[in-house]
Amino acid sequence: MSNELEPGCLAIIIESVFGQSVGQIVQCIRIKGNHSEHGVIWTVRAQHELVSEFGGKGHVMDSPAKWLKKINPDSNEDNTREKRDYEISF
């Protein structure tokens, strides 16, 4: 499975301006555009509150693709036998 983000896929935030959103699982909604410094920007949503680079709080925000790591539910990256089910409900 590709590590490239696509609409509807789940990802984990691996970097953020203030670090408050790091570790949150989000669903990628759509590509918002390109940023001159950060590259491709995705609109994402989460079940839990996210904090934007401007200090705004909400369940939907924009994030650079390079700050997101796609979650591959079928992968065995942590070398365990456990299969995890990821779901975001709204």
The 8 nearest C-alpha neighbors of each residue, nearest first, counted from 0:
[[1, 2, 71, 74, 73, 3, 72, 70],
 [0, 2, 3, 4, 71, 69, 5, 70],
 [1, 3, 69, 4, 0, 68, 71, 70],
 [4, 2, 1, 5, 69, 68, 0, 64],
 [3, 5, 69, 2, 8, 6, 27, 64],
 [4, 6, 8, 7, 3, 27, 29, 28],
 [7, 5, 28, 27, 29, 8, 4, 26],
 [6, 8, 27, 28, 26, 5, 9, 29],
 [9, 7, 27, 6, 5, 26, 4, 10],
 [10, 8, 26, 70, 25, 69, 27, 7],
 [11, 9, 69, 70, 68, 25, 24, 67],
 [10, 12, 24, 68, 23, 67, 22, 25],
 [11, 13, 67, 21, 22, 23, 14, 66],
 [12, 14, 21, 66, 67, 11, 22, 68],
 [15, 13, 66, 21, 12, 18, 16, 67],
 [16, 14, 18, 17, 21, 20, 66, 19],
 [15, 17, 52, 18, 14, 51, 19, 20],
 [16, 18, 19, 15, 52, 20, 50, 51],
 [17, 19, 15, 21, 20, 16, 14, 13],
 [20, 18, 17, 21, 50, 15, 49, 16],
 [19, 21, 49, 18, 23, 50, 15, 22],
 [22, 20, 12, 13, 18, 14, 23, 19],
 [21, 23, 12, 11, 13, 20, 24, 14],
 [24, 22, 12, 21, 11, 20, 25, 45],
 [23, 25, 11, 10, 22, 45, 12, 9],
 [26, 24, 45, 44, 10, 9, 43, 11],
 [25, 27, 9, 44, 43, 8, 7, 28],
 [28, 26, 43, 6, 7, 8, 29, 9],
 [29, 27, 6, 43, 42, 7, 26, 41],
 [30, 28, 6, 42, 41, 31, 27, 43],
 [29, 31, 41, 32, 40, 42, 39, 28],
 [30, 32, 41, 40, 42, 29, 33, 61],
 [33, 31, 40, 30, 39, 34, 41, 38],
 [32, 34, 39, 38, 40, 35, 31, 37],
 [33, 35, 38, 37, 36, 39, 40, 32],
 [34, 36, 37, 38, 33, 39, 32, 40],
 [35, 37, 34, 38, 33, 39, 63, 40],
 [36, 38, 34, 63, 35, 39, 65, 40],
 [39, 37, 34, 33, 36, 35, 40, 63],
 [38, 40, 33, 64, 63, 32, 34, 37],
 [41, 39, 63, 32, 62, 31, 33, 64],
 [42, 40, 30, 62, 31, 61, 29, 63],
 [41, 43, 61, 29, 28, 60, 31, 30],
 [44, 42, 27, 28, 26, 60, 59, 25],
 [45, 43, 59, 58, 25, 26, 60, 27],
 [46, 44, 25, 58, 47, 26, 24, 59],
 [45, 47, 87, 58, 88, 89, 48, 44],
 [48, 46, 45, 58, 49, 23, 57, 24],
 [47, 49, 58, 57, 56, 46, 50, 45],
 [48, 50, 57, 20, 56, 58, 47, 51],
 [51, 49, 56, 55, 54, 20, 19, 57],
 [52, 50, 55, 54, 53, 56, 60, 49],
 [51, 53, 16, 54, 50, 17, 15, 55],
 [54, 52, 51, 55, 50, 16, 56, 17],
 [55, 53, 51, 52, 50, 56, 17, 16],
 [54, 56, 51, 53, 50, 57, 52, 49],
 [57, 55, 50, 49, 51, 48, 54, 58],
 [58, 56, 48, 49, 59, 50, 55, 60],
 [57, 59, 48, 45, 44, 49, 47, 46],
 [60, 58, 44, 57, 43, 45, 42, 61],
 [61, 59, 43, 42, 44, 51, 62, 58],
 [62, 60, 42, 41, 43, 40, 63, 59],
 [61, 63, 41, 40, 64, 42, 60, 66],
 [62, 64, 40, 65, 66, 39, 37, 41],
 [63, 65, 67, 66, 39, 40, 41, 62],
 [64, 66, 63, 67, 37, 68, 38, 39],
 [67, 65, 14, 64, 13, 63, 12, 62],
 [68, 66, 12, 64, 65, 11, 13, 10],
 [69, 67, 10, 11, 70, 12, 13, 66],
 [70, 68, 10, 2, 9, 4, 71, 67],
 [71, 69, 10, 9, 72, 68, 11, 8],
 [70, 72, 74, 73, 69, 0, 2, 9],
 [73, 71, 74, 70, 83, 84, 85, 82],
 [74, 72, 71, 75, 82, 83, 0, 70],
 [75, 73, 71, 72, 76, 0, 82, 70],
 [74, 76, 78, 77, 79, 73, 80, 82],
 [77, 75, 78, 74, 79, 71, 73, 72],
 [76, 78, 79, 75, 74, 80, 81, 82],
 [79, 77, 75, 76, 80, 81, 74, 82],
 [78, 80, 81, 77, 75, 76, 82, 74],
 [81, 79, 82, 78, 75, 77, 83, 76],
 [80, 82, 79, 83, 75, 78, 77, 84],
 [83, 81, 80, 84, 73, 72, 75, 79],
 [82, 84, 81, 72, 85, 73, 74, 80],
 [85, 83, 86, 72, 82, 73, 81, 71],
 [86, 84, 83, 87, 72, 9, 24, 70],
 [87, 85, 88, 84, 9, 26, 24, 46],
 [86, 88, 46, 89, 85, 45, 26, 25],
 [89, 87, 86, 46, 45, 85, 26, 44],
 [88, 46, 87, 45, 44, 58, 86, 47]]
